Every structure is written in C-alpha cells, then in structure tokens.
C-alpha cells in the first residue's frame, strides 16, 4: 500500500519547463498506467501539447484551465472535477487559475506515445512515452 501526504510531495521540473511541477506516483507498464500529479502555476499556460492516450484527471485543488492553441479559453475545471479524456490530436495548453492548481493525471492504455510536445507552429519537438515516464520515475526516485 502506498500512502500520499500532499504536504510532503517531492516536486520535480523538466528542464526548460519552469511553469509547472510534477510528481510521478507510479508507473505500471504491464497494465499500461502512469499516475502523475501536476502542479500548474497560476495564469501561466504550459507548453503546447496534445494527449495521445486516455487521461483520467481529478482536480485536487484550485481551478484547472485549458486553452486552445490560439490562447482562447477552452474549459475551466473546478476543484473536485473528474474527467475522462480520449486521445485528441487537437493541441492545447493548461494552467492553474488563481493560486495555481493540483491535478492528478492517470494516463492509460498505451505503450506508445502518451504526449506530444509542440512548438508554436504545432511541430512536434518531443514525445513522452512509457519509457520516458519510467526513466523520469527512476531518476526522481534515485534523487529522493
């Protein structure tokens, strides 16, 4: 059994992406599951990306804001919102509302690409897959 204390989360950042923090809770390759907590900073949308796998999200704290690629607000999810999103080729950005937000992402059902990171011209600049999440999880666990 794994117990999580939200007051003692060990946050990490990806180099070059300082406007959000993450904590990988688990990687379960046999069942194709990755659970990640994201802390999105207030009113500072993250890099353009698209979800290539099913994502179950639960907003733990704050307001989760999603934006179209053109910067127009797409959706706002309040604390307590639970959403199941299918893979979507439409890119978007995300951030927190006032005070930021804490969101649990449960990424499911693929050995392939889970997220594609895009530049402002919507060209793929990076892809995150199961190997990427396993490597980040191992590196972050070793650093603990």
C-alpha positions as CSV (number, residue, x, y, z in Angstrom):
1,X,0.0,0.0,0.0
2,X,1.3,3.5,-0.9
3,X,0.2,6.5,1.1
4,X,0.5,10.0,-0.3
5,X,0.8,13.0,2.0
6,X,0.0,16.1,-0.1
7,X,2.0,18.3,2.3
8,X,5.2,16.3,1.7
9,X,5.3,15.8,-2.1
10,X,8.7,15.8,-3.7
11,X,8.2,18.0,-6.8
12,X,10.3,17.9,-9.9
13,X,10.7,20.1,-13.0
14,X,11.6,19.2,-16.6
15,X,14.5,21.3,-17.8
16,X,13.1,24.3,-19.8
17,X,9.6,24.0,-18.4
18,X,9.6,26.0,-15.2
19,X,5.9,26.9,-15.1
20,X,4.8,23.5,-13.8
21,X,5.9,20.9,-11.4
22,X,5.3,17.1,-11.4
23,X,5.5,14.1,-9.2
24,X,5.2,10.7,-10.8
25,X,3.3,8.5,-8.3
26,X,3.5,5.2,-10.2
27,X,4.4,3.6,-13.4
28,X,2.7,0.3,-14.1
29,X,3.9,-0.9,-17.5
30,X,2.1,-4.3,-17.5
31,X,-1.3,-2.5,-17.0
32,X,-0.3,0.5,-19.2
33,X,-0.9,3.0,-16.4
34,X,1.1,6.1,-15.3
35,X,-0.2,8.3,-12.4
36,X,1.2,11.8,-12.2
37,X,0.4,14.8,-10.0
38,X,0.8,18.1,-11.8
39,X,1.1,21.5,-10.1
40,X,0.2,24.1,-12.8
41,X,1.2,27.6,-11.8
42,X,-1.4,30.4,-11.8
43,X,-2.2,32.0,-15.1
44,X,0.9,30.8,-16.9
45,X,-0.1,28.2,-19.5
46,X,2.4,25.4,-20.1
47,X,3.8,24.4,-23.5
48,X,1.5,23.5,-26.4
49,X,0.9,19.7,-26.4
50,X,-1.6,17.0,-27.2
51,X,-2.7,13.9,-25.3
52,X,-2.1,10.7,-27.3
53,X,-3.5,8.3,-24.6
54,X,-6.6,8.2,-22.5
55,X,-6.3,10.6,-19.5
56,X,-8.4,10.4,-16.3
57,X,-8.0,13.7,-14.4
58,X,-9.1,14.7,-11.0
59,X,-8.7,18.4,-9.8
60,X,-7.5,18.1,-6.2
61,X,-7.1,21.8,-5.5
62,X,-7.6,25.0,-7.4
63,X,-9.0,25.6,-10.9
64,X,-7.6,23.8,-13.9
65,X,-7.8,25.9,-17.0
66,X,-7.4,24.6,-20.6
67,X,-6.7,26.8,-23.6
68,X,-6.9,26.3,-27.4
69,X,-3.7,26.6,-29.3
70,X,-4.7,30.2,-30.2
71,X,-4.8,31.1,-26.5
72,X,-8.6,31.2,-26.2
73,X,-10.0,29.6,-23.0
74,X,-11.4,26.2,-23.9
75,X,-12.6,24.9,-20.5
76,X,-12.3,25.5,-16.7
77,X,-12.5,22.7,-14.3
78,X,-13.1,23.5,-10.6
79,X,-11.8,21.6,-7.6
80,X,-13.4,18.1,-7.5
81,X,-13.8,17.8,-11.2
82,X,-13.2,14.3,-12.6
83,X,-12.8,14.0,-16.4
84,X,-12.0,11.1,-18.8
85,X,-10.5,12.4,-22.0
86,X,-9.8,10.3,-25.1
87,X,-6.7,10.8,-27.2
88,X,-7.0,14.1,-29.1
89,X,-5.0,15.4,-31.9
90,X,-6.1,19.0,-31.1
91,X,-3.2,20.7,-29.2
92,X,-3.9,22.8,-26.1
93,X,-2.2,24.4,-23.1
94,X,-3.1,24.2,-19.5
95,X,-2.5,26.2,-16.3
96,X,-3.9,26.9,-12.9
97,X,-6.3,29.7,-12.0
98,X,-5.7,32.0,-9.1
99,X,-3.3,30.3,-6.7
100,X,-2.4,27.5,-9.2
101,X,-3.9,24.0,-9.3
102,X,-3.0,20.5,-8.3
103,X,-4.3,17.8,-10.7
104,X,-4.0,14.0,-10.7
105,X,-3.5,12.6,-14.2
106,X,-3.9,8.9,-14.7
107,X,-2.6,8.1,-18.2
108,X,-3.9,4.9,-19.6
109,X,-3.8,2.2,-22.2
110,X,-0.8,2.6,-24.4
111,X,2.8,1.5,-24.8
112,X,3.2,4.2,-27.4
113,X,3.4,7.9,-27.3
114,X,1.4,9.4,-24.4
115,X,2.0,13.1,-25.0
116,X,3.4,15.1,-27.9
117,X,5.1,18.5,-27.1
118,X,4.7,21.1,-29.8
119,X,6.3,24.4,-30.7
120,X,4.1,27.4,-31.6
121,X,3.9,26.3,-35.2
122,X,2.5,23.0,-33.9
123,X,5.5,20.9,-35.0
124,X,6.4,18.1,-32.7
125,X,9.5,18.9,-30.6
126,X,9.3,16.0,-28.1
127,X,7.2,12.9,-27.4
128,X,6.7,11.3,-24.0
129,X,6.1,7.5,-23.8
130,X,6.2,4.8,-21.2
131,X,10.0,4.6,-21.4
132,X,10.2,8.4,-20.7
133,X,7.9,8.1,-17.7
134,X,9.8,5.1,-16.4
135,X,13.1,6.9,-16.7
136,X,11.8,10.0,-15.0
137,X,10.3,8.0,-12.2
138,X,13.6,6.1,-11.7
139,X,15.7,9.3,-11.8
140,X,13.4,11.1,-9.4
141,X,13.3,8.1,-7.0
142,X,17.1,7.9,-7.0
143,X,17.3,11.6,-6.2
144,X,15.0,11.2,-3.2
